[in-house]
Amino acid sequence: VGERVPTVSFTVDGIVPETIVRQMNGENIFLWSGHNYAWEIVHQLGIPAEHGVVRIGIAHYNTAAEIDETLESVHRVIAMLRQERS
């Protein structure tokens, strides 16, 4: 993937970030939630400070397959959580 890789932060309408993180961590895919020291940006975006964002941090040693697996799991978990809400 290279030596420098991004950290991705996101929210999902109607789902508290910590809920996504707990579900993903239960599947041994470890993400974080919160403001991650960017509280001012989180505030300016209108995101509740107590919720923050979901944060995915990858590293130079992660493979493309691992990243794809993580993204597939994120999509699946979000779909499951949305279905539980309805």
VEXPA-686732 format. One record per residue: x, y, z of N, C-alpha, C in turn; residue number from 1. Coordinates in pm, 1 decimal, always signed. Layout:
! VEXPA-686732
<pt n_px="X" n_py="Y" n_pz="Z" ca_px="X" ca_py="Y" ca_pz="Z" c_px="X" c_py="Y" c_pz="Z" resi="NUM"/>
...
//
This chain:
! VEXPA-686732
<pt n_px="+83.0" n_py="-118.7" n_pz="+0.0" ca_px="+0.0" ca_py="+0.0" ca_pz="+0.0" c_px="+86.9" c_py="+124.3" c_pz="+0.0" resi="1"/>
<pt n_px="+211.7" n_py="+114.4" n_pz="+35.0" ca_px="+298.9" ca_py="+230.6" ca_pz="+38.3" c_px="+340.2" c_py="+262.1" c_pz="+180.7" resi="2"/>
<pt n_px="+415.7" n_py="+369.1" n_pz="+196.6" ca_px="+464.9" ca_py="+403.9" ca_pz="+329.2" c_px="+371.8" c_py="+495.4" c_pz="+406.1" resi="3"/>
<pt n_px="+293.9" n_py="+576.6" n_pz="+336.6" ca_px="+200.8" ca_py="+666.7" ca_pz="+405.0" c_px="+59.7" c_py="+627.3" c_pz="+365.6" resi="4"/>
<pt n_px="-23.6" n_py="+614.4" n_pz="+464.9" ca_px="-161.3" ca_py="+574.7" ca_pz="+438.9" c_px="-255.6" c_py="+663.5" c_pz="+519.7" resi="5"/>
<pt n_px="-377.3" n_py="+680.2" n_pz="+471.1" ca_px="-470.0" ca_py="+771.2" ca_pz="+538.5" c_px="-540.4" c_py="+706.8" c_pz="+657.4" resi="6"/>
<pt n_px="-593.8" n_py="+791.6" n_pz="+741.0" ca_px="-689.6" ca_py="+752.3" ca_pz="+842.9" c_px="-823.5" c_py="+805.9" c_pz="+795.2" resi="7"/>
<pt n_px="-925.0" n_py="+722.6" n_pz="+800.9" ca_px="-1056.8" ca_py="+760.8" ca_pz="+751.8" c_px="-1151.0" c_py="+774.0" c_pz="+870.2" resi="8"/>
<pt n_px="-1225.0" n_py="+884.1" n_pz="+874.1" ca_px="-1325.5" ca_py="+905.6" ca_pz="+977.3" c_px="-1460.3" c_py="+922.8" c_pz="+910.2" resi="9"/>
<pt n_px="-1564.9" n_py="+864.8" n_pz="+972.2" ca_px="-1698.5" ca_py="+877.9" ca_pz="+913.8" c_px="-1805.2" c_py="+862.4" c_pz="+1021.1" resi="10"/>
<pt n_px="-1925.8" n_py="+904.0" n_pz="+985.8" ca_px="-2043.8" ca_py="+882.3" ca_pz="+1068.9" c_px="-2151.1" c_py="+819.3" c_pz="+981.7" resi="11"/>
<pt n_px="-2249.3" n_py="+760.5" n_pz="+1047.0" ca_px="-2363.9" ca_py="+702.8" ca_pz="+977.8" c_px="-2488.3" c_py="+759.3" c_pz="+1044.8" resi="12"/>
<pt n_px="-2574.0" n_py="+824.4" n_pz="+967.9" ca_px="-2696.0" ca_py="+882.5" ca_pz="+1024.0" c_px="-2773.0" c_py="+778.8" c_pz="+1104.6" resi="13"/>
<pt n_px="-2806.6" n_py="+816.1" n_pz="+1227.5" ca_px="-2890.2" ca_py="+731.6" ca_pz="+1310.6" c_px="-2819.1" c_py="+620.6" c_pz="+1385.5" resi="14"/>
<pt n_px="-2688.5" n_py="+606.3" n_pz="+1367.1" ca_px="-2614.1" ca_py="+501.3" ca_pz="+1437.8" c_px="-2497.8" c_py="+566.5" c_pz="+1513.0" resi="15"/>
<pt n_px="-2495.1" n_py="+546.1" n_pz="+1642.8" ca_px="-2387.7" ca_py="+601.3" ca_pz="+1725.5" c_px="-2256.5" c_py="+530.9" c_pz="+1688.3" resi="16"/>
<pt n_px="-2150.1" n_py="+606.3" n_pz="+1662.2" ca_px="-2023.2" ca_py="+545.7" ca_pz="+1621.4" c_px="-1975.7" c_py="+431.7" c_pz="+1711.0" resi="17"/>
<pt n_px="-1990.5" n_py="+445.7" n_pz="+1841.4" ca_px="-1944.0" ca_py="+341.0" ca_pz="+1933.1" c_px="-2014.8" c_py="+208.1" c_pz="+1907.0" resi="18"/>
<pt n_px="-2139.2" n_py="+213.0" n_pz="+1860.8" ca_px="-2213.0" ca_py="+90.4" ca_pz="+1829.1" c_px="-2146.4" c_py="+16.6" c_pz="+1713.2" resi="19"/>
<pt n_px="-2106.3" n_py="+90.3" n_pz="+1611.7" ca_px="-2035.9" ca_py="+30.6" ca_pz="+1497.5" c_px="-1902.6" c_py="-27.5" c_pz="+1544.2" resi="20"/>
<pt n_px="-1830.3" n_py="+49.3" n_pz="+1623.1" ca_px="-1698.3" ca_py="+6.8" ca_pz="+1670.5" c_px="-1708.6" c_py="-122.0" c_pz="+1752.6" resi="21"/>
<pt n_px="-1804.5" n_py="-128.4" n_pz="+1845.8" ca_px="-1819.0" ca_py="-248.9" ca_pz="+1928.0" c_px="-1847.3" c_py="-371.7" c_pz="+1842.9" resi="22"/>
<pt n_px="-1934.8" n_py="-355.8" n_pz="+1744.9" ca_px="-1968.1" ca_py="-468.7" ca_pz="+1657.9" c_px="-1845.2" c_py="-513.3" c_pz="+1577.5" resi="23"/>
<pt n_px="-1772.4" n_py="-418.1" n_pz="+1522.4" ca_px="-1653.2" ca_py="-450.8" ca_pz="+1443.9" c_px="-1545.7" c_py="-514.3" c_pz="+1532.2" resi="24"/>
<pt n_px="-1524.0" n_py="-459.4" n_pz="+1651.2" ca_px="-1424.4" ca_py="-515.7" ca_pz="+1741.9" c_px="-1458.8" c_py="-659.6" c_pz="+1778.7" resi="25"/>
<pt n_px="-1588.7" n_py="-688.8" n_pz="+1789.5" ca_px="-1632.5" ca_py="-824.7" ca_pz="+1817.1" c_px="-1597.2" c_py="-921.6" c_pz="+1705.7" resi="26"/>
<pt n_px="-1569.5" n_py="-868.3" n_pz="+1588.8" ca_px="-1529.0" ca_py="-949.4" ca_pz="+1473.9" c_px="-1378.1" c_py="-941.9" c_pz="+1450.3" resi="27"/>
<pt n_px="-1306.3" n_py="-894.8" n_pz="+1551.7" ca_px="-1159.9" ca_py="-881.3" ca_pz="+1545.7" c_px="-1112.3" c_py="-784.4" c_pz="+1438.6" resi="28"/>
<pt n_px="-1193.8" n_py="-685.0" n_pz="+1410.7" ca_px="-1152.3" ca_py="-572.5" ca_pz="+1326.5" c_px="-1161.8" c_py="-451.3" c_pz="+1418.3" resi="29"/>
<pt n_px="-1048.3" n_py="-395.8" n_pz="+1452.8" ca_px="-1043.4" ca_py="-297.3" ca_pz="+1559.0" c_px="-1041.6" c_py="-155.0" c_pz="+1504.5" resi="30"/>
<pt n_px="-1149.8" n_py="-84.4" n_pz="+1535.3" ca_px="-1168.8" ca_py="+55.1" ca_pz="+1497.4" c_px="-1181.3" c_py="+135.9" c_pz="+1625.9" resi="31"/>
<pt n_px="-1190.4" n_py="+266.9" n_pz="+1613.5" ca_px="-1203.8" ca_py="+356.1" ca_pz="+1727.3" c_px="-1319.0" c_py="+451.4" c_pz="+1701.9" resi="32"/>
<pt n_px="-1369.4" n_py="+508.6" n_pz="+1809.3" ca_px="-1469.2" ca_py="+614.5" ca_pz="+1795.5" c_px="-1431.7" c_py="+728.5" c_pz="+1888.5" resi="33"/>
<pt n_px="-1487.0" n_py="+844.4" n_pz="+1860.0" ca_px="-1461.2" ca_py="+963.5" ca_pz="+1940.1" c_px="-1421.0" c_py="+1078.5" c_pz="+1850.0" resi="34"/>
<pt n_px="-1367.1" n_py="+1182.3" n_pz="+1910.7" ca_px="-1325.0" ca_py="+1298.4" ca_pz="+1831.5" c_px="-1179.5" c_py="+1287.8" c_pz="+1788.2" resi="35"/>
<pt n_px="-1105.3" n_py="+1196.2" n_pz="+1848.0" ca_px="-966.7" ca_py="+1169.2" ca_pz="+1808.6" c_px="-881.4" c_py="+1295.5" c_pz="+1800.1" resi="36"/>
<pt n_px="-895.8" n_py="+1380.6" n_pz="+1901.7" ca_px="-818.8" ca_py="+1504.0" ca_pz="+1914.2" c_px="-849.1" c_py="+1605.3" c_pz="+1804.2" resi="37"/>
<pt n_px="-958.5" n_py="+1584.4" n_pz="+1734.1" ca_px="-1002.9" ca_py="+1681.3" ca_pz="+1633.2" c_px="-1139.8" c_py="+1734.2" c_pz="+1674.4" resi="38"/>
<pt n_px="-1155.2" n_py="+1762.5" n_pz="+1804.3" ca_px="-1285.1" ca_py="+1802.1" ca_pz="+1857.3" c_px="-1339.8" c_py="+1927.4" c_pz="+1791.7" resi="39"/>
<pt n_px="-1252.4" n_py="+2020.0" n_pz="+1754.0" ca_px="-1301.0" ca_py="+2143.8" ca_pz="+1692.9" c_px="-1363.9" c_py="+2116.3" c_pz="+1556.5" resi="40"/>
<pt n_px="-1301.1" n_py="+2032.3" n_pz="+1477.5" ca_px="-1356.5" ca_py="+1996.7" ca_pz="+1346.3" c_px="-1486.1" c_py="+1919.2" c_pz="+1364.1" resi="41"/>
<pt n_px="-1487.3" n_py="+1824.1" n_pz="+1458.6" ca_px="-1608.8" ca_py="+1747.6" ca_pz="+1486.4" c_px="-1721.7" c_py="+1843.8" c_pz="+1523.8" resi="42"/>
<pt n_px="-1692.6" n_py="+1941.0" n_pz="+1608.6" ca_px="-1792.1" ca_py="+2040.9" ca_pz="+1649.2" c_px="-1839.7" c_py="+2123.1" c_pz="+1529.5" resi="43"/>
<pt n_px="-1746.0" n_py="+2169.9" n_pz="+1446.7" ca_px="-1782.0" ca_py="+2251.2" ca_pz="+1330.8" c_px="-1867.1" c_py="+2174.4" c_pz="+1230.3" resi="44"/>
<pt n_px="-1850.2" n_py="+2043.8" n_pz="+1225.6" ca_px="-1930.9" ca_py="+1960.8" ca_pz="+1136.2" c_px="-2067.6" c_py="+1928.2" c_pz="+1195.7" resi="45"/>
<pt n_px="-2090.4" n_py="+1972.0" n_pz="+1319.7" ca_px="-2219.2" ca_py="+1948.3" ca_pz="+1383.5" c_px="-2236.9" c_py="+1807.3" c_pz="+1437.2" resi="46"/>
<pt n_px="-2127.0" n_py="+1739.3" n_pz="+1459.1" ca_px="-2131.6" ca_py="+1602.7" ca_pz="+1511.5" c_px="-2131.0" c_py="+1611.5" c_pz="+1664.1" resi="47"/>
<pt n_px="-2223.9" n_py="+1542.4" n_pz="+1731.5" ca_px="-2225.7" ca_py="+1548.3" ca_pz="+1878.2" c_px="-2091.5" c_py="+1504.8" c_pz="+1938.0" resi="48"/>
<pt n_px="-2037.5" n_py="+1587.0" n_pz="+2025.5" ca_px="-1905.9" ca_py="+1559.5" ca_pz="+2084.0" c_px="-1903.1" c_py="+1426.9" c_pz="+2158.1" resi="49"/>
<pt n_px="-2016.1" n_py="+1390.0" n_pz="+2219.9" ca_px="-2017.3" ca_py="+1264.7" ca_pz="+2295.7" c_px="-2015.0" c_py="+1142.1" c_pz="+2205.5" resi="50"/>
<pt n_px="-2043.9" n_py="+1160.6" n_pz="+2077.2" ca_px="-2042.9" ca_py="+1049.1" ca_pz="+1982.9" c_px="-1917.2" c_py="+1048.0" c_pz="+1897.4" resi="51"/>
<pt n_px="-1881.3" n_py="+1161.3" n_pz="+1842.9" ca_px="-1764.0" ca_py="+1168.5" ca_pz="+1756.5" c_px="-1784.2" c_py="+1094.4" c_pz="+1625.8" resi="52"/>
<pt n_px="-1680.0" n_py="+1029.9" n_pz="+1580.4" ca_px="-1679.6" ca_py="+962.9" ca_pz="+1450.5" c_px="-1624.6" c_py="+821.4" c_pz="+1466.9" resi="53"/>
<pt n_px="-1646.6" n_py="+738.7" n_pz="+1365.1" ca_px="-1578.4" ca_py="+609.7" ca_pz="+1356.3" c_px="-1446.7" c_py="+637.1" c_pz="+1285.8" resi="54"/>
<pt n_px="-1340.9" n_py="+576.8" n_pz="+1334.1" ca_px="-1208.9" ca_py="+601.1" ca_pz="+1275.9" c_px="-1146.7" c_py="+468.5" c_pz="+1234.5" resi="55"/>
<pt n_px="-1105.9" n_py="+462.6" n_pz="+1109.0" ca_px="-1034.0" ca_py="+346.3" ca_pz="+1057.8" c_px="-891.9" c_py="+391.2" c_pz="+1027.5" resi="56"/>
<pt n_px="-797.0" n_py="+331.1" n_pz="+1095.1" ca_px="-656.6" ca_py="+362.1" ca_pz="+1071.3" c_px="-587.5" c_py="+240.5" c_pz="+1012.4" resi="57"/>
<pt n_px="-530.2" n_py="+258.5" n_pz="+897.6" ca_px="-454.2" ca_py="+149.4" ca_pz="+837.7" c_px="-306.0" c_py="+185.4" c_pz="+844.0" resi="58"/>
<pt n_px="-224.0" n_py="+87.6" n_pz="+820.1" ca_px="-79.4" ca_py="+108.3" ca_pz="+825.8" c_px="-15.2" c_py="+55.4" c_pz="+698.6" resi="59"/>
<pt n_px="+109.3" n_py="+90.9" n_pz="+679.4" ca_px="+179.6" ca_py="+52.4" ca_pz="+556.7" c_px="+189.1" c_py="-98.6" c_pz="+538.9" resi="60"/>
<pt n_px="+176.2" n_py="-173.5" n_pz="+646.5" ca_px="+187.1" ca_py="-319.1" ca_pz="+635.4" c_px="+53.4" c_py="-388.0" c_pz="+609.1" resi="61"/>
<pt n_px="-58.6" n_py="-312.0" n_pz="+611.5" ca_px="-187.3" ca_py="-372.5" ca_pz="+577.0" c_px="-191.6" c_py="-402.1" c_pz="+428.1" resi="62"/>
<pt n_px="-246.7" n_py="-516.6" n_pz="+394.8" ca_px="-257.8" ca_py="-554.7" ca_pz="+253.9" c_px="-387.3" c_py="-500.3" c_pz="+195.0" resi="63"/>
<pt n_px="-391.9" n_py="-495.3" n_pz="+63.4" ca_px="-514.6" ca_py="-452.9" ca_pz="-4.5" c_px="-629.3" c_py="-546.8" c_pz="+31.2" resi="64"/>
<pt n_px="-601.3" n_py="-675.2" n_pz="+45.3" ca_px="-705.4" ca_py="-772.6" ca_pz="+82.0" c_px="-760.6" c_py="-743.6" c_pz="+221.9" resi="65"/>
<pt n_px="-674.7" n_py="-707.2" n_pz="+315.7" ca_px="-720.6" ca_py="-673.6" ca_pz="+451.3" c_px="-807.4" c_py="-548.4" c_pz="+450.3" resi="66"/>
<pt n_px="-769.3" n_py="-451.8" n_pz="+369.9" ca_px="-848.1" ca_py="-329.1" ca_pz="+359.6" c_px="-983.8" c_py="-359.9" c_pz="+298.0" resi="67"/>
<pt n_px="-985.6" n_py="-439.9" n_pz="+191.7" ca_px="-1112.4" ca_py="-479.5" ca_pz="+129.4" c_px="-1201.2" c_py="-553.3" c_pz="+229.0" resi="68"/>
<pt n_px="-1143.5" n_py="-644.5" n_pz="+305.6" ca_px="-1219.5" ca_py="-720.3" ca_pz="+405.8" c_px="-1279.1" c_py="-627.1" c_pz="+510.7" resi="69"/>
<pt n_px="-1201.2" n_py="-529.1" n_pz="+553.7" ca_px="-1250.0" ca_py="-432.5" ca_pz="+651.8" c_px="-1367.5" c_py="-353.8" c_pz="+595.9" resi="70"/>
<pt n_px="-1354.3" n_py="-304.8" n_pz="+473.6" ca_px="-1462.8" ca_py="-227.3" ca_pz="+413.4" c_px="-1588.3" c_py="-311.4" c_pz="+394.3" resi="71"/>
<pt n_px="-1572.5" n_py="-435.2" n_pz="+352.4" ca_px="-1688.0" ca_py="-524.2" ca_pz="+338.0" c_px="-1756.0" c_py="-545.8" c_pz="+472.9" resi="72"/>
<pt n_px="-1677.2" n_py="-564.1" n_pz="+576.7" ca_px="-1732.9" ca_py="-583.6" ca_pz="+710.7" c_px="-1804.2" c_py="-458.7" c_pz="+760.3" resi="73"/>
<pt n_px="-1747.1" n_py="-342.0" n_pz="+735.0" ca_px="-1811.6" ca_py="-216.8" ca_pz="+774.9" c_px="-1947.7" c_py="-204.9" c_pz="+707.0" resi="74"/>
<pt n_px="-1953.7" n_py="-229.8" n_pz="+578.0" ca_px="-2081.3" ca_py="-221.4" ca_pz="+505.5" c_px="-2182.4" c_py="-321.7" c_pz="+561.0" resi="75"/>
<pt n_px="-2138.3" n_py="-443.2" n_pz="+588.4" ca_px="-2226.9" ca_py="-546.7" ca_pz="+640.7" c_px="-2279.1" c_py="-510.1" c_pz="+779.5" resi="76"/>
<pt n_px="-2191.3" n_py="-461.5" n_pz="+867.3" ca_px="-2231.1" ca_py="-423.5" ca_pz="+1002.5" c_px="-2329.5" c_py="-307.4" c_pz="+999.0" resi="77"/>
<pt n_px="-2304.0" n_py="-208.4" n_pz="+915.7" ca_px="-2395.9" ca_py="-94.7" ca_pz="+905.6" c_px="-2532.5" c_py="-141.7" c_pz="+856.5" resi="78"/>
<pt n_px="-2535.6" n_py="-228.3" n_pz="+756.9" ca_px="-2663.1" ca_py="-281.1" ca_pz="+706.2" c_px="-2736.8" c_py="-356.7" c_pz="+816.4" resi="79"/>
<pt n_px="-2664.6" n_py="-436.3" n_pz="+894.3" ca_px="-2725.6" ca_py="-511.6" ca_pz="+1003.2" c_px="-2782.9" c_py="-418.0" c_pz="+1109.3" resi="80"/>
<pt n_px="-2706.4" n_py="-315.3" n_pz="+1146.9" ca_px="-2752.6" ca_py="-220.8" ca_pz="+1248.2" c_px="-2872.9" c_py="-141.1" c_pz="+1198.6" resi="81"/>
<pt n_px="-2874.9" n_py="-104.9" n_pz="+1072.5" ca_px="-2991.0" ca_py="-34.6" ca_pz="+1016.5" c_px="-3114.4" c_py="-124.1" c_pz="+1019.2" resi="82"/>
<pt n_px="-3096.0" n_py="-250.2" n_pz="+986.3" ca_px="-3208.2" ca_py="-343.8" ca_pz="+985.8" c_px="-3262.8" c_py="-361.6" c_pz="+1127.6" resi="83"/>
<pt n_px="-3175.3" n_py="-367.7" n_pz="+1226.2" ca_px="-3218.4" ca_py="-380.5" ca_pz="+1365.7" c_px="-3300.8" c_py="-260.6" c_pz="+1409.4" resi="84"/>
<pt n_px="-3271.5" n_py="-142.9" n_pz="+1354.6" ca_px="-3343.6" ca_py="-20.3" ca_pz="+1391.1" c_px="-3482.9" c_py="-15.7" c_pz="+1331.1" resi="85"/>
<pt n_px="-3502.7" n_py="-84.5" n_pz="+1218.9" ca_px="-3632.2" ca_py="-72.3" ca_pz="+1149.9" c_px="-3734.4" c_py="-171.3" c_pz="+1199.5" resi="86"/>
//
